[in-house]
Amino acid sequence: MSGPVARLVRAEFRLMTRDPLVLTFVLVFPIVTMLIIGGSFSADDADAFSGVDPSDWYVASYVTVVIAATGLVMVPVHLASYRERGVLRRFAAAGFPRWSFGIAQLAVGLGTTALASAVLLAVAAPVYGVPSLHEGWRVLAALVLGAVAFVSAGVLLGSVLPSARSAQAVGLILFFPSFLLGAGGPPPAVMGDALRDIAEVLPLSVVTTAAREPWLGIAPAGGSLVVVAVLAVVGVLAAARRSALGARG
């Protein structure tokens, strides 16, 4: 990564981690809801969770909630606020390459996701424990590709939506149904047929399945991992096309 772009990434990361939205929605919200819902079920309910302990199910699931919160809320709001204030034009005038801001947002989004996930697992460890990894490489691949897909979607949303307020509204509308049906809500086994059918096609559900099932030893979830990889490639290509400096900034 070139010197100016590296400096941009460092500056953006400092700004992101000082943003109240990051501290509350990406760090606090997943941890608080994980602690609440993870303690709402007992080991006797394991049949509804593919035979695994419910707390293990939710600890593994909530890492992908962090991914969704970063990609659907944090990144688009941050980027849209820059567009709204004309910051992107100033970056272009300062001589940054047209592609540099999109790369910076991707790097910062992935870094923030990694940091928030580590904090979530550190909090979960003394309360519920962190479930053992059964197929670590599959889990890592699913989480990295899923984060790339969602952060790229966030860059795309932030490049299209006209203001921070509209980005926040759209992001929250996309996030909460995904959160409730795709990772942080009830297990699919207790959902009605209609909700289960909707949940199965949500991108967050696919990412969660690709990470949670090999993590907990339920199944390899190879098909879901392939879909996540496709989503990541499509997301990066779409975001790259829309986020070049000077295109709409």
Contacts in CASP RR format, 6 or more apart in sequence:
PFRMAT RR
TARGET T0000
AUTHOR 0000-0000-0000
METHOD contacts of the structure
MODEL  1
MSGPVARLVRAEFRLMTRDPLVLTFVLVFPIVTMLIIGGSFSADDADAFS
GVDPSDWYVASYVTVVIAATGLVMVPVHLASYRERGVLRRFAAAGFPRWS
FGIAQLAVGLGTTALASAVLLAVAAPVYGVPSLHEGWRVLAALVLGAVAF
VSAGVLLGSVLPSARSAQAVGLILFFPSFLLGAGGPPPAVMGDALRDIAE
VLPLSVVTTAAREPWLGIAPAGGSLVVVAVLAVVGVLAAARRSALGARG
1 9 0 8 1.000
1 103 0 8 1.000
1 107 0 8 1.000
4 95 0 8 1.000
4 96 0 8 1.000
4 97 0 8 1.000
4 100 0 8 1.000
5 96 0 8 1.000
5 97 0 8 1.000
5 100 0 8 1.000
5 103 0 8 1.000
5 104 0 8 1.000
8 91 0 8 1.000
8 96 0 8 1.000
8 100 0 8 1.000
8 101 0 8 1.000
8 104 0 8 1.000
9 103 0 8 1.000
9 104 0 8 1.000
9 107 0 8 1.000
9 108 0 8 1.000
12 104 0 8 1.000
12 105 0 8 1.000
12 108 0 8 1.000
13 107 0 8 1.000
13 108 0 8 1.000
13 111 0 8 1.000
13 112 0 8 1.000
15 78 0 8 1.000
16 22 0 8 1.000
16 74 0 8 1.000
16 78 0 8 1.000
16 108 0 8 1.000
16 109 0 8 1.000
16 112 0 8 1.000
17 23 0 8 1.000
17 112 0 8 1.000
17 115 0 8 1.000
19 74 0 8 1.000
19 78 0 8 1.000
21 73 0 8 1.000
21 74 0 8 1.000
21 77 0 8 1.000
21 78 0 8 1.000
22 74 0 8 1.000
22 112 0 8 1.000
25 69 0 8 1.000
25 73 0 8 1.000
25 74 0 8 1.000
26 66 0 8 1.000
26 69 0 8 1.000
26 70 0 8 1.000
26 73 0 8 1.000
26 74 0 8 1.000
26 112 0 8 1.000
26 113 0 8 1.000
26 116 0 8 1.000
27 116 0 8 1.000
27 119 0 8 1.000
29 69 0 8 1.000
30 62 0 8 1.000
30 65 0 8 1.000
30 66 0 8 1.000
30 69 0 8 1.000
30 116 0 8 1.000
30 120 0 8 1.000
31 62 0 8 1.000
31 119 0 8 1.000
31 120 0 8 1.000
31 123 0 8 1.000
33 62 0 8 1.000
33 65 0 8 1.000
33 184 0 8 1.000
34 58 0 8 1.000
34 59 0 8 1.000
34 62 0 8 1.000
34 65 0 8 1.000
34 120 0 8 1.000
34 123 0 8 1.000
34 124 0 8 1.000
34 184 0 8 1.000
35 123 0 8 1.000
35 124 0 8 1.000
35 127 0 8 1.000
37 58 0 8 1.000
37 184 0 8 1.000
37 185 0 8 1.000
38 54 0 8 1.000
38 55 0 8 1.000
38 58 0 8 1.000
38 59 0 8 1.000
38 128 0 8 1.000
39 54 0 8 1.000
39 55 0 8 1.000
39 128 0 8 1.000
40 54 0 8 1.000
41 48 0 8 1.000
41 49 0 8 1.000
41 54 0 8 1.000
41 55 0 8 1.000
42 54 0 8 1.000
43 53 0 8 1.000
43 54 0 8 1.000
45 54 0 8 1.000
46 52 0 8 1.000
46 53 0 8 1.000
46 54 0 8 1.000
47 189 0 8 1.000
48 54 0 8 1.000
48 187 0 8 1.000
48 189 0 8 1.000
48 190 0 8 1.000
49 57 0 8 1.000
49 187 0 8 1.000
49 189 0 8 1.000
50 57 0 8 1.000
50 187 0 8 1.000
50 189 0 8 1.000
50 213 0 8 1.000
50 216 0 8 1.000
50 218 0 8 1.000
51 218 0 8 1.000
52 131 0 8 1.000
52 216 0 8 1.000
52 217 0 8 1.000
52 218 0 8 1.000
53 131 0 8 1.000
54 187 0 8 1.000
55 128 0 8 1.000
55 129 0 8 1.000
56 128 0 8 1.000
56 129 0 8 1.000
56 131 0 8 1.000
56 216 0 8 1.000
57 187 0 8 1.000
57 212 0 8 1.000
57 216 0 8 1.000
58 128 0 8 1.000
58 184 0 8 1.000
59 121 0 8 1.000
59 124 0 8 1.000
59 128 0 8 1.000
59 129 0 8 1.000
59 130 0 8 1.000
59 131 0 8 1.000
60 131 0 8 1.000
60 211 0 8 1.000
60 212 0 8 1.000
60 215 0 8 1.000
60 216 0 8 1.000
61 183 0 8 1.000
61 184 0 8 1.000
61 208 0 8 1.000
61 212 0 8 1.000
62 120 0 8 1.000
62 124 0 8 1.000
62 183 0 8 1.000
62 184 0 8 1.000
63 117 0 8 1.000
63 120 0 8 1.000
63 121 0 8 1.000
63 143 0 8 1.000
63 211 0 8 1.000
64 143 0 8 1.000
64 146 0 8 1.000
64 183 0 8 1.000
64 204 0 8 1.000
64 207 0 8 1.000
64 208 0 8 1.000
64 211 0 8 1.000
64 212 0 8 1.000
65 179 0 8 1.000
65 183 0 8 1.000
65 184 0 8 1.000
66 113 0 8 1.000
66 116 0 8 1.000
66 117 0 8 1.000
66 120 0 8 1.000
67 113 0 8 1.000
67 117 0 8 1.000
67 143 0 8 1.000
67 146 0 8 1.000
67 147 0 8 1.000
67 150 0 8 1.000
67 204 0 8 1.000
67 207 0 8 1.000
68 150 0 8 1.000
68 175 0 8 1.000
68 178 0 8 1.000
68 179 0 8 1.000
68 183 0 8 1.000
68 204 0 8 1.000
69 116 0 8 1.000
69 175 0 8 1.000
70 109 0 8 1.000
70 112 0 8 1.000
70 113 0 8 1.000
70 116 0 8 1.000
70 147 0 8 1.000
70 150 0 8 1.000
70 151 0 8 1.000
71 109 0 8 1.000
71 150 0 8 1.000
71 151 0 8 1.000
71 153 0 8 1.000
71 154 0 8 1.000
72 150 0 8 1.000
72 153 0 8 1.000
72 154 0 8 1.000
72 157 0 8 1.000
72 171 0 8 1.000
72 172 0 8 1.000
72 174 0 8 1.000
72 175 0 8 1.000
72 178 0 8 1.000
73 168 0 8 1.000
73 171 0 8 1.000
73 172 0 8 1.000
73 175 0 8 1.000
74 109 0 8 1.000
74 112 0 8 1.000
75 105 0 8 1.000
75 109 0 8 1.000
75 151 0 8 1.000
75 154 0 8 1.000
75 155 0 8 1.000
75 157 0 8 1.000
75 158 0 8 1.000
76 154 0 8 1.000
76 155 0 8 1.000
76 157 0 8 1.000
76 158 0 8 1.000
76 161 0 8 1.000
76 167 0 8 1.000
76 168 0 8 1.000
76 170 0 8 1.000
76 171 0 8 1.000
77 158 0 8 1.000
77 164 0 8 1.000
77 167 0 8 1.000
77 168 0 8 1.000
77 171 0 8 1.000
78 105 0 8 1.000
78 164 0 8 1.000
79 105 0 8 1.000
79 154 0 8 1.000
79 155 0 8 1.000
79 157 0 8 1.000
79 158 0 8 1.000
79 159 0 8 1.000
79 167 0 8 1.000
79 243 0 8 1.000
80 157 0 8 1.000
80 158 0 8 1.000
80 161 0 8 1.000
80 162 0 8 1.000
80 163 0 8 1.000
80 164 0 8 1.000
80 166 0 8 1.000
80 167 0 8 1.000
81 163 0 8 1.000
81 164 0 8 1.000
81 167 0 8 1.000
82 88 0 8 1.000
83 158 0 8 1.000
83 159 0 8 1.000
83 162 0 8 1.000
83 248 0 8 1.000
83 249 0 8 1.000
84 162 0 8 1.000
84 163 0 8 1.000
84 164 0 8 1.000
86 249 0 8 1.000
88 101 0 8 1.000
88 245 0 8 1.000
88 246 0 8 1.000
88 249 0 8 1.000
89 246 0 8 1.000
89 249 0 8 1.000
91 100 0 8 1.000
91 101 0 8 1.000
91 245 0 8 1.000
92 98 0 8 1.000
92 245 0 8 1.000
92 246 0 8 1.000
92 249 0 8 1.000
96 245 0 8 1.000
97 245 0 8 1.000
98 244 0 8 1.000
98 245 0 8 1.000
98 246 0 8 1.000
98 247 0 8 1.000
99 240 0 8 1.000
99 243 0 8 1.000
99 244 0 8 1.000
99 245 0 8 1.000
100 245 0 8 1.000
101 243 0 8 1.000
101 245 0 8 1.000
102 155 0 8 1.000
102 239 0 8 1.000
102 240 0 8 1.000
102 243 0 8 1.000
102 244 0 8 1.000
105 151 0 8 1.000
105 155 0 8 1.000
105 243 0 8 1.000
106 148 0 8 1.000
106 151 0 8 1.000
106 152 0 8 1.000
106 155 0 8 1.000
106 236 0 8 1.000
106 239 0 8 1.000
109 147 0 8 1.000
109 151 0 8 1.000
110 144 0 8 1.000
110 147 0 8 1.000
110 148 0 8 1.000
110 151 0 8 1.000
113 147 0 8 1.000
113 151 0 8 1.000
114 147 0 8 1.000
117 143 0 8 1.000
121 130 0 8 1.000
124 130 0 8 1.000
131 215 0 8 1.000
131 216 0 8 1.000
133 139 0 8 1.000
133 215 0 8 1.000
134 214 0 8 1.000
134 215 0 8 1.000
134 216 0 8 1.000
134 217 0 8 1.000
135 214 0 8 1.000
135 215 0 8 1.000
135 217 0 8 1.000
135 220 0 8 1.000
136 214 0 8 1.000
136 215 0 8 1.000
138 210 0 8 1.000
138 211 0 8 1.000
138 214 0 8 1.000
138 220 0 8 1.000
138 221 0 8 1.000
138 222 0 8 1.000
138 225 0 8 1.000
139 211 0 8 1.000
139 214 0 8 1.000
139 215 0 8 1.000
141 225 0 8 1.000
141 229 0 8 1.000
142 207 0 8 1.000
142 210 0 8 1.000
142 211 0 8 1.000
142 214 0 8 1.000
142 221 0 8 1.000
142 224 0 8 1.000
142 225 0 8 1.000
142 228 0 8 1.000
143 207 0 8 1.000
143 211 0 8 1.000
145 207 0 8 1.000
145 210 0 8 1.000
145 225 0 8 1.000
145 228 0 8 1.000
145 229 0 8 1.000
145 231 0 8 1.000
145 232 0 8 1.000
146 207 0 8 1.000
146 210 0 8 1.000
146 228 0 8 1.000
146 231 0 8 1.000
146 232 0 8 1.000
148 232 0 8 1.000
148 235 0 8 1.000
148 236 0 8 1.000
149 203 0 8 1.000
149 207 0 8 1.000
149 228 0 8 1.000
149 231 0 8 1.000
149 232 0 8 1.000
149 234 0 8 1.000
149 235 0 8 1.000
150 203 0 8 1.000
150 204 0 8 1.000
150 207 0 8 1.000
152 232 0 8 1.000
152 235 0 8 1.000
152 236 0 8 1.000
152 238 0 8 1.000
152 239 0 8 1.000
153 235 0 8 1.000
153 239 0 8 1.000
154 239 0 8 1.000
155 239 0 8 1.000
155 242 0 8 1.000
155 243 0 8 1.000
156 235 0 8 1.000
156 238 0 8 1.000
156 239 0 8 1.000
156 242 0 8 1.000
156 243 0 8 1.000
157 167 0 8 1.000
157 170 0 8 1.000
157 171 0 8 1.000
158 167 0 8 1.000
159 239 0 8 1.000
159 242 0 8 1.000
159 243 0 8 1.000
159 247 0 8 1.000
159 248 0 8 1.000
160 242 0 8 1.000
161 167 0 8 1.000
161 170 0 8 1.000
177 202 0 8 1.000
178 202 0 8 1.000
178 203 0 8 1.000
178 204 0 8 1.000
178 205 0 8 1.000
179 185 0 8 1.000
179 204 0 8 1.000
181 191 0 8 1.000
181 195 0 8 1.000
181 198 0 8 1.000
181 199 0 8 1.000
181 202 0 8 1.000
181 205 0 8 1.000
182 199 0 8 1.000
182 202 0 8 1.000
182 204 0 8 1.000
182 205 0 8 1.000
182 208 0 8 1.000
183 204 0 8 1.000
183 205 0 8 1.000
183 208 0 8 1.000
188 196 0 8 1.000
188 199 0 8 1.000
188 200 0 8 1.000
191 199 0 8 1.000
199 205 0 8 1.000
203 231 0 8 1.000
206 224 0 8 1.000
206 227 0 8 1.000
206 228 0 8 1.000
206 231 0 8 1.000
207 224 0 8 1.000
207 228 0 8 1.000
207 231 0 8 1.000
209 221 0 8 1.000
209 224 0 8 1.000
210 221 0 8 1.000
210 222 0 8 1.000
210 223 0 8 1.000
210 224 0 8 1.000
210 225 0 8 1.000
210 227 0 8 1.000
210 228 0 8 1.000
212 218 0 8 1.000
212 221 0 8 1.000
213 219 0 8 1.000
213 220 0 8 1.000
213 221 0 8 1.000
213 224 0 8 1.000
214 220 0 8 1.000
214 221 0 8 1.000
242 248 0 8 1.000
END
